[in-house]
Amino acid sequence: MNMNYTAEELAFRDEVRAFLDAKLPADIAAKVKGFRKLSKEDHQRWQKILSEQGWYATHWPEQYGGVSWTPVQKHIWDEESCRYGVPRSIPFGVNMVAPVIIKFGSEEQKQQYLPRILSGEDWWCQGYSEPGAGSDLASLKTRAVREGDHYIVNGQKTWTTLGQHANMIFCLVRTNTEVKAQEGISFLLIDMNTPGITVRPIITLDGEHEVNEVFFEDVKVPAENLVGEENKGWTYAKYLLTYERTGLAGIGLSKAALTHLKQLASRQVKNGKPLIQDQTFSQRIAQVEIDLMAAAISNLRIVASVEGGGVPGAESSMLKVRGTEIRQAINDLARRAIGPYAIPFVEEEMDQAYDGEFLSDPGAAPLAAHYFNNRKLSIFGGSNEIQKNIVSKMILGL
Ligand SMILES: Cc1cc2nc3c(=O)[nH]c(=O)nc-3n(C[C@H](O)[C@H](O)[C@H](O)COP(=O)(O)OP(=O)(O)OC[C@H]3O[C@@H](n4cnc5c(N)ncnc54)[C@H](O)[C@@H]3O)c2cc1C
């Protein structure tokens, strides 16, 4: 495998760097690099800049306004954008429902929804999980019953990320209870402003409102909002999951987090010396860096195989497990680096504009919250235990 970029790829990297130097707002990059919370407005402002550049929809064919980057170009974008502090795209519209609409949706659905995703008019959320259906998603119970030209939807979704901002939700619903679980599921697009929908916040360990419960009570959904065929939703859901899992390894994010960790550990003092010179701590950093380098090479192997026409298979599961373990290990070391100052939660210090006195290092305030928030990495997108099941079956043949 040739590990060097070609001249064209290097030119593309220069173009990416020039664009980010010129267009990435400094306040947004500072928030991303400092692990501070981004507002809805921050996301929308950056999305508009990316859309104007034509670089927002990297998974779409050009005919719908996408950009046809090669796997290596996508990799370069990922590496550079993490290094610069670009916000992660909220994936539910652009990277999840859009590929499903493009592949299985009607012409009307393509015309109605794709331009609104590109322009940022619609904010989508994902209605898959339910209180009794997470890893075992096919057991979902939210019911949709066809009545004339409508479906009547009743049930509950949960863990709905950023559902409080969304005006659209794509849902898996049960349309047939008589058949095998997977064969009675349909894929519905639902306007969040329809009467009968209630969104309730779930406040997580870090004190944030990122996820929600969504309740449906006799919600009337036009039949034309069904994607593809009734009872074929499981096929579309699985197609979407291949997009959801792409990039979950977060190698670029881990590299940026490692740089941040080293800077933080250089500023902290232990026994009169910078913490980064402490033997035990520096060994821990070295170990996680070695793990990250190994994962980065595995990631490149997959990029090279996809570039050569292959399809990412169970290797993505392996990378998701290793990648998320590494990121959680880096978050843990950052929390340890500030020691007891990770305990107090001073909300004002989390604000970018705070100009009062800091309890400790000005970068310390979000670290514990970030550590807690990223416990999610090994749960969502298919928990790490489920990924290990896939690896043991598909790669190890057990
Ligand atoms: C922060 C966050 C955001 C999320 N956002 C969304 C969203 O926007 N939309 C959405 O639809 N869902 C979302 N999810 C839900 C997520 O997909 C589920 O949490 C995940 O699929 C796990 O399901 P569960 O929570 O029901 O746990 P369960 O499936 O009940 O699993 C509990 C534990 O058992 C283990 N386990 C389960 N089955 C097996 C098995 N067969 N073998 C070995 N171990 C097993 C799991 O790994 C886990 O450790 C989000 C979750 C989190 C935490």
PDBQT file of the ligand as one rigid body, heavy atoms in Angstrom, charges set to zero:
ROOT
HETATM    1  C1  LIG A 401     -26.308   9.880  23.466  1.00  0.00    +0.000 C 
HETATM    2  C2  LIG A 401     -27.135   8.962  22.635  1.00  0.00    +0.000 A 
HETATM    3  C3  LIG A 401     -27.746   9.452  21.490  1.00  0.00    +0.000 A 
HETATM    4  C4  LIG A 401     -28.570   8.622  20.723  1.00  0.00    +0.000 A 
HETATM    5  N1  LIG A 401     -29.223   9.161  19.640  1.00  0.00    +0.000 NA
HETATM    6  C5  LIG A 401     -30.153   8.429  18.990  1.00  0.00    +0.000 A 
HETATM    7  C6  LIG A 401     -30.969   9.014  17.969  1.00  0.00    +0.000 A 
HETATM    8  O1  LIG A 401     -30.829  10.195  17.628  1.00  0.00    +0.000 OA
HETATM    9  N2  LIG A 401     -31.925   8.252  17.401  1.00  0.00    +0.000 N 
HETATM   10  C7  LIG A 401     -32.120   6.932  17.724  1.00  0.00    +0.000 A 
HETATM   11  O2  LIG A 401     -32.990   6.297  17.150  1.00  0.00    +0.000 OA
HETATM   12  N3  LIG A 401     -31.363   6.343  18.693  1.00  0.00    +0.000 NA
HETATM   13  C8  LIG A 401     -30.397   7.073  19.337  1.00  0.00    +0.000 A 
HETATM   14  N4  LIG A 401     -29.630   6.497  20.337  1.00  0.00    +0.000 N 
HETATM   15  C9  LIG A 401     -29.946   5.124  20.759  1.00  0.00    +0.000 C 
HETATM   16  C10 LIG A 401     -28.858   4.107  20.510  1.00  0.00    +0.000 C 
HETATM   17  O3  LIG A 401     -28.860   3.706  19.188  1.00  0.00    +0.000 OA
HETATM   18  C11 LIG A 401     -29.139   2.941  21.492  1.00  0.00    +0.000 C 
HETATM   19  O4  LIG A 401     -28.889   3.423  22.796  1.00  0.00    +0.000 OA
HETATM   20  C12 LIG A 401     -28.274   1.741  21.201  1.00  0.00    +0.000 C 
HETATM   21  O5  LIG A 401     -28.687   1.114  20.012  1.00  0.00    +0.000 OA
HETATM   22  C13 LIG A 401     -28.323   0.716  22.366  1.00  0.00    +0.000 C 
HETATM   23  O6  LIG A 401     -29.637   0.407  22.668  1.00  0.00    +0.000 OA
HETATM   24  P1  LIG A 401     -30.197   0.482  24.176  1.00  0.00    +0.000 P 
HETATM   25  O7  LIG A 401     -29.800   1.803  24.751  1.00  0.00    +0.000 OA
HETATM   26  O8  LIG A 401     -31.660   0.153  24.137  1.00  0.00    +0.000 OA
HETATM   27  O9  LIG A 401     -29.415  -0.627  24.981  1.00  0.00    +0.000 OA
HETATM   28  P2  LIG A 401     -29.704  -2.204  24.957  1.00  0.00    +0.000 P 
HETATM   29  O10 LIG A 401     -29.894  -2.674  23.545  1.00  0.00    +0.000 OA
HETATM   30  O11 LIG A 401     -30.777  -2.507  25.935  1.00  0.00    +0.000 OA
HETATM   31  O12 LIG A 401     -28.320  -2.765  25.487  1.00  0.00    +0.000 OA
HETATM   32  C14 LIG A 401     -27.951  -2.710  26.871  1.00  0.00    +0.000 C 
HETATM   33  C15 LIG A 401     -26.568  -3.332  27.006  1.00  0.00    +0.000 C 
HETATM   34  O13 LIG A 401     -26.602  -4.712  26.572  1.00  0.00    +0.000 OA
HETATM   35  C16 LIG A 401     -25.663  -4.943  25.537  1.00  0.00    +0.000 C 
HETATM   36  N5  LIG A 401     -26.233  -5.879  24.565  1.00  0.00    +0.000 N 
HETATM   37  C17 LIG A 401     -27.465  -5.822  24.001  1.00  0.00    +0.000 A 
HETATM   38  N6  LIG A 401     -27.632  -6.845  23.127  1.00  0.00    +0.000 NA
HETATM   39  C18 LIG A 401     -26.480  -7.565  23.147  1.00  0.00    +0.000 A 
HETATM   40  C19 LIG A 401     -26.033  -8.736  22.441  1.00  0.00    +0.000 A 
HETATM   41  N7  LIG A 401     -26.804  -9.352  21.558  1.00  0.00    +0.000 N 
HETATM   42  N8  LIG A 401     -24.773  -9.183  22.712  1.00  0.00    +0.000 NA
HETATM   43  C20 LIG A 401     -23.951  -8.546  23.596  1.00  0.00    +0.000 A 
HETATM   44  N9  LIG A 401     -24.334  -7.435  24.303  1.00  0.00    +0.000 NA
HETATM   45  C21 LIG A 401     -25.583  -6.944  24.065  1.00  0.00    +0.000 A 
HETATM   46  C22 LIG A 401     -25.430  -3.581  24.908  1.00  0.00    +0.000 C 
HETATM   47  O14 LIG A 401     -24.163  -3.509  24.282  1.00  0.00    +0.000 OA
HETATM   48  C23 LIG A 401     -25.520  -2.670  26.107  1.00  0.00    +0.000 C 
HETATM   49  O15 LIG A 401     -24.271  -2.637  26.792  1.00  0.00    +0.000 OA
HETATM   50  C24 LIG A 401     -28.763   7.277  21.100  1.00  0.00    +0.000 A 
HETATM   51  C25 LIG A 401     -28.120   6.782  22.248  1.00  0.00    +0.000 A 
HETATM   52  C26 LIG A 401     -27.317   7.600  23.001  1.00  0.00    +0.000 A 
HETATM   53  C27 LIG A 401     -26.680   7.038  24.239  1.00  0.00    +0.000 C 
ENDROOT
TORSDOF 0
